[in-house]
Every structure is written in structure tokens, then in C-alpha cells.
Amino acid sequence: MNTALPACLSDLRQHWPLPLDVPGACLFSNRFDHSALTADAFAQCDIIAPESIQRSVSKRQAEYLAGRVCARSALLALTGAAQVPAIGADRAPVWPDPIVGSITHGSGRAAAVIAHREHCKGLGLDIESLLPAARAERLCAEILTPAEQARMDPAQVDTVVTLTFSLKESLFKALYPLVGKRFYFEHAEVLHWTAEGHARLRLLTDLSAQFGNGFEIDGQFAWFDGHLLSLVAVR
């Protein structure tokens, strides 16, 4: 495996910026710059781009490459095998058994987190940039339930909408592989969150016998490198 990064990738590192440890979990992140993507970037990383990625724009190619480099690095660190997760029929990464994981990318930063299934049933990771207040106000009713809107401090609309969006994305990524059913922003709510990065979420729909209406789970988040990173782990 070629360990040199192409010009479009930088700052590959293993770290844990989140406030709570997840036993057995491994997280890698990096930066990507789609304007620096070259024709040989995938070959430099020893990663084969799927046809759907080859046909996509440079931004999609760069974020895919960045996410797969993080995922491969995490798999190598945790399992000793440098594998690259394929794209499933539902466009989610296909992890080698017995690994669960999640990949995220946005605004020039990508990350991947994995763990053995004996430690976690599911992992959901999401990275976002803080929404401008005007855009957050426009998206508020789409992302927040009426109850969440009633609890929101209007002075924190940018933070609350960004955080709620991210935590619900992480919840979806953690649960979808377990239930095989899609659900949307109105089907979950953030009950509360703290400045220290702790959050509590509740489902508002029935997804399975285990994950039904009223099911609650912890989430966590952290701000780093100008981004919001959130994680939901199903123990």
C-alpha cells in the first residue's frame, strides 16, 4: 500500500475529539481539497474508484477518496488489514465482518469511525460546518420538530439547527444498517444537549421491535478544526 498522500489530501490522523470514549472504536480524519485533485490521485492511494465515482464531479471524487483513506487507515489500525469498504446498493459503505463503522465528509474534512461488532451494534458519524443564521432559520421547521422548536433559544438558531441536523444524521447512520428502514428528521428528536458535548435523542417512529417509538439513545459531539463532529453509538 502506498502511504504517500496525493496533493488533494492532508492531515491524516488518528484521534478522538469527542468527549466520551467508545470502547474499541477507532477514528481517523483528514482534510481534502477537490481543486487539487489530479487524475492519478486514486492510483497514488491504491484505491479503485467505482464507476459511479469516476463519472462524478471532482468534489464528489475528492470526498469519496478522503473518506475511504480514513476508513482504510482505521481498518488497518484496528484489524491489521488495509481494506477499502465498497459501496453497497443503498450507497452505504460495506464493512468487512465483524466490523461496523461510518464515514462522513463535508466542507473539506472527512472522517471514519469503526469498531468490532462485539463492542458496538452500530455507529453513526457526521461532520458539518456551522450553518449561517439566516439559512438555519429557513431550515428550522424542516429539521426540528415542533417540540424542538419550542425548546430552542432563538439566539442559538445556527448552533441548534446545525447540531440537530448532525445528530439526526448520525442516528440514521447508526440505525439504518440494523433496521433496513429509512426515516427522516421528523421521526426523531433531540431531547437535550450540553455545552460539554453530550446529547440525548428519542425516536418518534417504529423501526423494529428493538428500535420503536420512544426509544432513547445517547449522542455526543465536538467542535474541532472549524467543524461539528457528532456520533451515535448503539452499544
PEWOSUL-V294940 format. One record per backbone hydrogen bond with DSSP energy under -1.0 kcal/mol. CO is the residue of the C=O (numbers start at 1). NH is the residue of the N-H. If there is no record, write none. Layout:
# PEWOSUL-V294940
co = {CO & CO}
nh = {NH & NH}
This chain:
# PEWOSUL-V294940
co = {6 & 8 & 10 & 13 & 22 & 26 & 27 & 28 & 29 & 30 & 31 & 33 & 34 & 38 & 40 & 41 & 42 & 43 & 50 & 51 & 53 & 57 & 58 & 59 & 60 & 61 & 62 & 63 & 64 & 65 & 66 & 67 & 68 & 69 & 70 & 71 & 72 & 73 & 74 & 75 & 76 & 81 & 86 & 88 & 92 & 96 & 98 & 100 & 102 & 104 & 106 & 108 & 109 & 110 & 111 & 112 & 113 & 114 & 115 & 116 & 116 & 122 & 124 & 126 & 128 & 132 & 133 & 134 & 135 & 136 & 139 & 140 & 145 & 146 & 147 & 153 & 154 & 156 & 157 & 158 & 159 & 160 & 161 & 162 & 163 & 164 & 165 & 166 & 167 & 168 & 169 & 170 & 171 & 172 & 175 & 175 & 176 & 184 & 185 & 187 & 189 & 192 & 194 & 197 & 198 & 199 & 200 & 200 & 201 & 202 & 203 & 211 & 211 & 212 & 215 & 217 & 219 & 220 & 222 & 224 & 227 & 228 & 229 & 230 & 231 & 232 & 234 & 234}
nh = {9 & 33 & 31 & 29 & 25 & 114 & 15 & 112 & 13 & 110 & 10 & 36 & 37 & 41 & 44 & 45 & 47 & 46 & 54 & 55 & 56 & 61 & 62 & 63 & 64 & 65 & 66 & 67 & 68 & 69 & 70 & 71 & 72 & 73 & 74 & 75 & 76 & 77 & 78 & 79 & 80 & 83 & 94 & 91 & 88 & 99 & 117 & 115 & 113 & 111 & 109 & 32 & 106 & 30 & 104 & 28 & 102 & 26 & 100 & 119 & 120 & 234 & 232 & 230 & 228 & 136 & 137 & 138 & 139 & 140 & 143 & 144 & 149 & 150 & 151 & 156 & 157 & 160 & 161 & 162 & 163 & 164 & 165 & 166 & 167 & 168 & 169 & 170 & 171 & 172 & 173 & 174 & 175 & 176 & 178 & 179 & 180 & 187 & 188 & 204 & 202 & 200 & 197 & 221 & 194 & 219 & 191 & 192 & 217 & 189 & 214 & 207 & 208 & 215 & 203 & 201 & 199 & 231 & 229 & 227 & 224 & 128 & 222 & 126 & 220 & 124 & 121 & 122}
